[in-house]
């Protein structure tokens, strides 16, 4: 009991320090607030939009010509725009361009044709990035905002979640208060996961490291902040530690972690498992599935032949010679560079 009180006291001191540091920075905007204005220098596709009209739902998605994940998601965003064309106006806004001139951006949009089948614009100066992304404490693209029929930010997050969100916003059963609560909790916990979790658990890592002690430390941290369980860094350290203490639990945890996370840590699993010998078959199969998930979700960053060879080696270790042979065949047939 005494030990738990000490842990709680130390954790509270950390949170107090973090809160003090955050007070000096601008408090991020939250779900439910009125949508910022549109700061557009030029409309590149579709009619110009001066403001958000009540009664209409809007998607504002940020992209750039250099952003391969943005480009990969454009066809699906076009599908959503067509599916909800009566109720939803989709706007793609170019931001964070790296010295790209307007003619180059215009040509990019023109060349995409039906793959960008929605309104497209370029921001005015850096004002969209500043009043939208920075104001909501976000930096990475692609990133989407949904503006509801009342002109409020109903949701913001990775585009892969748009399908579920739009269906509810359009039907009018989206719980904006719950979304705001979840967003605030995420904003509170994300810095803890990115800073304190890493600094606290790094000393326990290594080969062999101290995995049992790491899991005890993780349990004590989750006693204070249970919401951290499936955050990226906490999940990373938890999985690594479990692979060295309870491999079946490692597989179970990974599947729970992926289901709960917007950015599943597939590479954590492949990095932890690929070169290891003597693991249970389930771990090798999981790692092979994680390689496949990376091919499916992040094809622009993957070497397809090499990845299929890695998958073949994993299935071989798992005792599945049929799948191993299948992956080697795919490795021979796959292009060295995946083009979109």
Kinemage of the C-alpha trace (Angstrom):
@kinemage 1
@onewidth
@group {chain A} dominant
@subgroup {mainchain}
@vectorlist {calphas} color= white
{ca unk a 1} P 0.000 0.000 0.000
{ca unk a 2} L 2.866 2.321 0.915
{ca unk a 3} L 4.587 1.554 -2.386
{ca unk a 4} L 1.427 2.379 -4.369
{ca unk a 5} L 1.143 5.732 -2.577
{ca unk a 6} L 4.743 6.564 -3.500
{ca unk a 7} L 4.091 5.625 -7.131
{ca unk a 8} L 0.950 7.730 -7.183
{ca unk a 9} L 2.784 10.698 -5.625
{ca unk a 10} L 5.597 10.546 -8.183
{ca unk a 11} L 3.087 10.250 -11.024
{ca unk a 12} L 1.090 13.195 -9.663
{ca unk a 13} L 4.238 15.321 -9.511
{ca unk a 14} L 4.949 14.468 -13.138
{ca unk a 15} L 1.419 15.380 -14.187
{ca unk a 16} L 1.632 18.659 -12.274
{ca unk a 17} L 4.884 19.509 -14.038
{ca unk a 18} L 3.367 18.607 -17.410
{ca unk a 19} L 0.280 20.711 -16.716
{ca unk a 20} L 2.439 23.672 -15.699
{ca unk a 21} L 4.413 23.422 -18.934
{ca unk a 22} L 1.227 23.180 -21.010
{ca unk a 23} L -0.241 26.314 -19.416
{ca unk a 24} L 2.406 28.329 -21.219
{ca unk a 25} L 1.266 27.012 -24.595
{ca unk a 26} L -1.967 27.676 -26.432
{ca unk a 27} L -4.832 25.399 -25.390
{ca unk a 28} L -5.909 23.368 -28.439
{ca unk a 29} L -9.395 23.860 -29.827
{ca unk a 30} L -11.856 21.084 -29.214
{ca unk a 31} L -14.719 19.200 -30.803
{ca unk a 32} L -17.993 21.142 -30.728
{ca unk a 33} L -16.505 24.580 -31.373
{ca unk a 34} L -17.513 26.567 -34.497
{ca unk a 35} L -15.466 25.585 -37.538
{ca unk a 36} L -12.719 28.064 -38.449
{ca unk a 37} L -13.168 30.038 -41.681
{ca unk a 38} L -11.851 28.816 -45.027
{ca unk a 39} L -8.674 30.646 -46.044
{ca unk a 40} L -8.294 29.812 -49.725
{ca unk a 41} L -5.959 31.376 -52.263
{ca unk a 42} L -7.402 29.473 -55.223
{ca unk a 43} L -10.081 26.903 -55.920
{ca unk a 44} L -8.587 24.243 -58.179
{ca unk a 45} L -11.634 22.038 -58.697
{ca unk a 46} L -15.346 22.522 -58.098
{ca unk a 47} L -17.227 25.720 -57.308
{ca unk a 48} L -15.720 28.087 -54.773
{ca unk a 49} L -17.082 27.903 -51.229
{ca unk a 50} L -17.133 31.107 -49.220
{ca unk a 51} L -18.469 29.710 -45.947
{ca unk a 52} L -20.054 26.698 -44.303
{ca unk a 53} L -23.823 26.757 -44.776
{ca unk a 54} L -26.111 25.489 -42.043
{ca unk a 55} L -27.911 22.299 -42.916
{ca unk a 56} L -24.964 20.936 -44.910
{ca unk a 57} L -22.225 18.587 -43.688
{ca unk a 58} L -18.631 19.236 -44.778
{ca unk a 59} L -15.425 17.234 -44.841
{ca unk a 60} L -12.221 19.272 -44.912
{ca unk a 61} L -9.235 17.038 -45.626
{ca unk a 62} L -5.665 18.316 -45.749
{ca unk a 63} L -3.165 16.973 -48.247
{ca unk a 64} L 0.011 17.890 -50.160
{ca unk a 65} L 1.459 16.919 -53.530
{ca unk a 66} L 4.417 15.166 -51.840
{ca unk a 67} L 2.246 13.217 -49.353
{ca unk a 68} L 1.992 9.615 -50.558
{ca unk a 69} L -0.541 8.542 -47.894
{ca unk a 70} L -2.707 11.499 -48.971
{ca unk a 71} L -2.529 10.412 -52.584
{ca unk a 72} L -3.314 6.792 -51.715
{ca unk a 73} L -6.501 7.868 -49.932
{ca unk a 74} L -7.851 10.165 -52.645
{ca unk a 75} L -9.883 7.514 -54.527
{ca unk a 76} L -11.680 6.481 -51.341
{ca unk a 77} L -12.384 10.094 -50.414
{ca unk a 78} L -13.868 10.478 -53.913
{ca unk a 79} L -16.070 7.432 -53.264
{ca unk a 80} L -17.354 9.040 -50.057
{ca unk a 81} L -18.017 12.326 -51.860
{ca unk a 82} L -20.124 10.503 -54.438
{ca unk a 83} L -21.911 8.369 -51.833
{ca unk a 84} L -22.964 11.363 -49.723
{ca unk a 85} L -23.228 13.989 -52.471
{ca unk a 86} L -26.700 15.147 -51.332
{ca unk a 87} L -25.670 15.781 -47.740
{ca unk a 88} L -21.892 16.204 -47.679
{ca unk a 89} L -19.514 18.600 -49.412
{ca unk a 90} L -15.957 17.289 -49.485
{ca unk a 91} L -13.103 19.794 -49.677
{ca unk a 92} L -9.453 18.818 -50.136
{ca unk a 93} L -7.067 21.628 -49.167
{ca unk a 94} L -3.397 21.631 -50.094
{ca unk a 95} L -1.162 22.671 -47.178
{ca unk a 96} L 2.449 22.172 -46.074
{ca unk a 97} L 3.665 22.334 -49.670
{ca unk a 98} L 7.457 22.345 -49.922
{ca unk a 99} L 8.044 25.184 -52.308
{ca unk a 100} L 5.644 23.721 -54.854
{ca unk a 101} L 4.364 26.390 -57.255
{ca unk a 102} L 0.681 26.886 -58.004
{ca unk a 103} L 1.008 25.642 -61.620
{ca unk a 104} L 2.513 22.394 -60.327
{ca unk a 105} L -0.322 21.941 -57.822
{ca unk a 106} L -2.892 22.720 -60.538
{ca unk a 107} L -1.351 20.133 -62.869
{ca unk a 108} L -1.282 17.564 -60.072
{ca unk a 109} L -5.013 18.035 -59.459
{ca unk a 110} L -5.851 17.987 -63.163
{ca unk a 111} L -3.875 14.774 -63.676
{ca unk a 112} L -5.749 13.022 -60.867
{ca unk a 113} L -9.072 13.364 -62.678
{ca unk a 114} L -11.822 11.272 -61.052
{ca unk a 115} L -9.426 10.180 -58.304
{ca unk a 116} L -10.015 13.646 -56.849
{ca unk a 117} L -13.747 13.832 -57.452
{ca unk a 118} L -14.513 16.599 -54.938
{ca unk a 119} L -13.781 20.289 -54.302
{ca unk a 120} L -10.048 21.022 -54.226
{ca unk a 121} L -8.275 24.182 -53.116
{ca unk a 122} L -4.904 25.618 -52.123
{ca unk a 123} L -4.611 27.459 -48.823
{ca unk a 124} L -3.991 31.186 -48.518
{ca unk a 125} L -0.488 31.606 -47.168
{ca unk a 126} L -0.278 29.263 -44.191
{ca unk a 127} L -3.628 30.247 -42.760
{ca unk a 128} L -5.466 26.943 -43.148
{ca unk a 129} L -2.576 25.096 -41.511
{ca unk a 130} L -2.477 27.668 -38.723
{ca unk a 131} L -6.210 28.038 -38.006
{ca unk a 132} L -7.078 24.365 -38.450
{ca unk a 133} L -4.165 21.957 -37.952
{ca unk a 134} L -2.086 23.964 -35.482
{ca unk a 135} L -5.157 25.223 -33.642
{ca unk a 136} L -6.201 21.609 -33.025
{ca unk a 137} L -2.648 20.534 -32.091
{ca unk a 138} L -2.153 18.380 -35.200
{ca unk a 139} L 0.830 18.226 -37.536
{ca unk a 140} L 0.594 15.174 -39.766
{ca unk a 141} L -1.339 14.755 -43.009
{ca unk a 142} L -3.591 13.386 -44.334
{ca unk a 143} L -5.934 14.654 -41.639
{ca unk a 144} L -9.690 15.188 -41.796
{ca unk a 145} L -12.245 17.425 -40.116
{ca unk a 146} L -16.009 16.959 -40.241
{ca unk a 147} L -18.204 20.064 -39.924
{ca unk a 148} L -21.784 19.254 -38.904
{ca unk a 149} L -25.036 20.862 -40.041
{ca unk a 150} L -24.709 23.475 -37.278
{ca unk a 151} L -21.288 24.604 -38.484
{ca unk a 152} L -19.440 22.937 -35.606
{ca unk a 153} L -16.373 20.703 -35.738
{ca unk a 154} L -18.029 17.349 -35.098
{ca unk a 155} L -14.890 15.241 -35.388
{ca unk a 156} L -11.268 15.300 -36.514
{ca unk a 157} L -8.854 12.468 -37.076
{ca unk a 158} L -7.283 10.115 -39.640
{ca unk a 159} L -9.269 9.717 -42.885
{ca unk a 160} L -9.618 5.962 -42.379
{ca unk a 161} L -12.300 6.655 -39.762
{ca unk a 162} L -14.415 8.881 -41.992
{ca unk a 163} L -16.771 6.107 -43.105
{ca unk a 164} L -18.047 5.438 -39.609
{ca unk a 165} L -18.175 9.110 -38.591
{ca unk a 166} L -19.958 10.410 -41.698
{ca unk a 167} L -22.667 7.760 -41.523
{ca unk a 168} L -23.598 8.949 -38.028
{ca unk a 169} L -23.238 12.688 -38.667
{ca unk a 170} L -25.435 12.509 -41.774
{ca unk a 171} L -28.116 10.514 -39.937
{ca unk a 172} L -28.022 12.963 -37.039
{ca unk a 173} L -27.081 10.448 -34.364
{ca unk a 174} L -23.463 11.507 -33.857
{ca unk a 175} L -22.730 12.127 -30.155
{ca unk a 176} L -20.693 15.322 -30.347
{ca unk a 177} L -20.363 15.586 -26.545
{ca unk a 178} L -18.869 12.103 -26.345
{ca unk a 179} L -16.554 12.886 -29.265
{ca unk a 180} L -15.391 16.048 -27.492
{ca unk a 181} L -14.760 14.121 -24.273
{ca unk a 182} L -12.716 11.468 -26.080
{ca unk a 183} L -10.735 14.114 -27.953
{ca unk a 184} L -9.836 15.994 -24.762
{ca unk a 185} L -8.752 12.792 -23.073
{ca unk a 186} L -6.607 11.908 -26.081
{ca unk a 187} L -4.989 15.360 -26.037
{ca unk a 188} L -4.241 14.976 -22.330
{ca unk a 189} L -2.753 11.494 -22.575
{ca unk a 190} L -0.787 11.805 -25.847
{ca unk a 191} L 2.054 13.932 -24.334
{ca unk a 192} L 2.327 11.530 -21.392
{ca unk a 193} L 2.644 8.574 -23.780
{ca unk a 194} L 5.195 10.388 -25.918
{ca unk a 195} L 7.379 11.650 -23.079
{ca unk a 196} L 6.970 10.059 -19.661
{ca unk a 197} L 6.229 6.537 -20.892
{ca unk a 198} L 9.302 6.498 -23.128
{ca unk a 199} L 11.638 7.950 -20.495
{ca unk a 200} L 10.317 5.620 -17.802
{ca unk a 201} L 10.355 2.358 -19.753
{ca unk a 202} L 13.423 2.741 -21.979
{ca unk a 203} L 15.818 1.695 -19.177
{ca unk a 204} L 14.049 -1.670 -18.939
{ca unk a 205} L 14.580 -2.518 -22.616
{ca unk a 206} L 17.510 -4.293 -24.279
{ca unk a 207} L 18.665 -7.870 -24.720
{ca unk a 208} L 17.640 -9.490 -22.517
{ca unk a 209} L 16.569 -6.352 -20.659
{ca unk a 210} L 14.242 -6.552 -17.656
{ca unk a 211} L 10.863 -7.443 -19.203
{ca unk a 212} L 9.198 -8.702 -16.000
{ca unk a 213} L 10.160 -5.528 -14.159
{ca unk a 214} L 8.955 -3.484 -17.158
{ca unk a 215} L 5.535 -5.132 -17.009
{ca unk a 216} L 5.290 -4.386 -13.283
{ca unk a 217} L 6.153 -0.767 -13.980
{ca unk a 218} L 3.553 -0.689 -16.772
{ca unk a 219} L 0.922 -2.074 -14.394
{ca unk a 220} L 1.709 0.619 -11.824
{ca unk a 221} L 1.446 3.329 -14.492
{ca unk a 222} L -1.854 1.966 -15.783
{ca unk a 223} L -3.241 1.902 -12.252
{ca unk a 224} L -2.959 5.699 -12.322
{ca unk a 225} L -3.753 6.236 -16.030
{ca unk a 226} L -5.652 3.214 -17.428
{ca unk a 227} L -6.404 5.119 -20.625
{ca unk a 228} L -2.755 4.814 -21.678
{ca unk a 229} L -2.998 1.042 -22.201
{ca unk a 230} L -3.389 1.087 -25.983
{ca unk a 231} L -1.487 4.280 -26.788
{ca unk a 232} L 1.385 3.834 -29.291
{ca unk a 233} L 4.389 3.945 -26.955
{ca unk a 234} L 2.761 2.103 -24.080
{ca unk a 235} L 1.632 -0.594 -26.509
{ca unk a 236} L 5.123 -0.810 -27.984
{ca unk a 237} L 6.796 -1.433 -24.622
{ca unk a 238} L 4.045 -3.787 -23.479
{ca unk a 239} L 4.326 -5.984 -26.556
{ca unk a 240} L 8.137 -6.169 -26.436
{ca unk a 241} L 8.031 -7.137 -22.760
{ca unk a 242} L 5.342 -9.760 -23.272
{ca unk a 243} L 7.282 -11.459 -26.086
{ca unk a 244} L 9.936 -12.226 -23.472
{ca unk a 245} L 7.604 -13.289 -20.658
{ca unk a 246} L 4.323 -14.656 -22.048
{ca unk a 247} L 4.198 -15.089 -25.817
{ca unk a 248} L 0.528 -16.070 -25.992
{ca unk a 249} L -0.404 -12.937 -24.073
{ca unk a 250} L 1.776 -10.961 -26.485
{ca unk a 251} L -0.349 -12.169 -29.416
{ca unk a 252} L -3.586 -11.432 -27.562
{ca unk a 253} L -2.409 -7.971 -26.551
{ca unk a 254} L -1.270 -7.086 -30.081
{ca unk a 255} L -4.682 -7.866 -31.540
{ca unk a 256} L -6.414 -5.794 -28.831
{ca unk a 257} L -3.922 -2.963 -29.360
{ca unk a 258} L -4.473 -2.863 -33.125
{ca unk a 259} L -8.264 -2.842 -32.727
{ca unk a 260} L -8.095 0.118 -30.324
{ca unk a 261} L -5.540 2.253 -32.165
{ca unk a 262} L -5.911 4.630 -35.106
{ca unk a 263} L -2.288 3.966 -36.051
{ca unk a 264} L -1.642 0.268 -35.327
{ca unk a 265} L 1.950 -0.587 -34.418
{ca unk a 266} L 2.493 -3.225 -37.083
{ca unk a 267} L 6.219 -2.452 -37.294
{ca unk a 268} L 6.600 -2.985 -33.534
{ca unk a 269} L 5.518 -6.593 -34.036
{ca unk a 270} L 7.623 -7.254 -37.125
{ca unk a 271} L 10.730 -5.658 -35.586
{ca unk a 272} L 10.298 -7.632 -32.353
{ca unk a 273} L 9.654 -11.003 -33.983
{ca unk a 274} L 11.319 -11.282 -37.398
{ca unk a 275} L 14.889 -12.188 -36.378
{ca unk a 276} L 13.967 -14.161 -33.249
{ca unk a 277} L 14.230 -17.943 -33.060
{ca unk a 278} L 12.274 -20.372 -30.907
{ca unk a 279} L 9.091 -18.355 -30.582
{ca unk a 280} L 5.604 -19.880 -30.682
{ca unk a 281} L 4.063 -20.286 -34.157
{ca unk a 282} L 1.299 -17.769 -33.353
{ca unk a 283} L 3.853 -14.974 -32.972
{ca unk a 284} L 5.424 -15.709 -36.338
{ca unk a 285} L 2.017 -15.788 -38.015
{ca unk a 286} L 1.098 -12.509 -36.323
{ca unk a 287} L 4.291 -10.886 -37.612
{ca unk a 288} L 3.586 -12.141 -41.147
{ca unk a 289} L 0.086 -10.690 -40.937
{ca unk a 290} L 1.574 -7.391 -39.770
{ca unk a 291} L 3.851 -7.304 -42.817
{ca unk a 292} L 0.781 -7.867 -44.984
{ca unk a 293} L -1.046 -5.060 -43.170
{ca unk a 294} L 1.854 -2.728 -43.937
{ca unk a 295} L 1.719 -3.709 -47.612
{ca unk a 296} L -2.028 -3.044 -47.644
{ca unk a 297} L -2.010 0.214 -45.695
{ca unk a 298} L 1.385 1.781 -46.449
{ca unk a 299} L 2.380 0.421 -49.879
{ca unk a 300} L 4.329 3.575 -50.754
{ca unk a 301} L 6.859 2.802 -47.996
{ca unk a 302} L 7.360 -0.915 -48.620
{ca unk a 303} L 9.796 -3.003 -50.634
{ca unk a 304} L 7.365 -5.654 -51.857
{ca unk a 305} L 9.812 -8.445 -52.875
{ca unk a 306} L 11.820 -8.092 -49.656
{ca unk a 307} L 8.683 -8.008 -47.519
{ca unk a 308} L 7.282 -11.159 -49.105
{ca unk a 309} L 10.613 -12.905 -48.466
{ca unk a 310} L 10.411 -11.883 -44.822
{ca unk a 311} L 6.869 -13.245 -44.670
{ca unk a 312} L 8.045 -16.507 -46.209
{ca unk a 313} L 10.725 -16.860 -43.511
{ca unk a 314} L 8.138 -16.201 -40.794
{ca unk a 315} L 5.697 -18.791 -42.147
{ca unk a 316} L 8.596 -21.259 -42.408
{ca unk a 317} L 9.366 -20.717 -38.714
{ca unk a 318} L 5.664 -21.147 -37.932
{ca unk a 319} L 5.713 -24.527 -39.701
{ca unk a 320} L 3.439 -23.471 -42.556
{ca unk a 321} L 5.418 -24.532 -45.604
{ca unk a 322} L 2.482 -23.937 -47.977
{ca unk a 323} L 2.208 -20.255 -47.012
{ca unk a 324} L 5.989 -19.902 -47.073
{ca unk a 325} L 6.069 -21.179 -50.652
{ca unk a 326} L 3.204 -18.866 -51.600
{ca unk a 327} L 5.069 -15.824 -50.219
{ca unk a 328} L 8.254 -16.730 -52.104
{ca unk a 329} L 6.251 -16.894 -55.313
{ca unk a 330} L 4.806 -13.452 -54.577
{ca unk a 331} L 8.316 -12.165 -53.928
{ca unk a 332} L 9.369 -13.249 -57.413
{ca unk a 333} L 6.329 -11.669 -59.057
{ca unk a 334} L 6.158 -8.415 -57.066
{ca unk a 335} L 7.461 -5.154 -58.540
{ca unk a 336} L 10.528 -3.665 -56.864
{ca unk a 337} L 8.855 -0.271 -56.686
{ca unk a 338} L 5.137 -0.028 -56.044
{ca unk a 339} L 3.561 2.641 -58.253
{ca unk a 340} L 0.167 4.292 -57.749
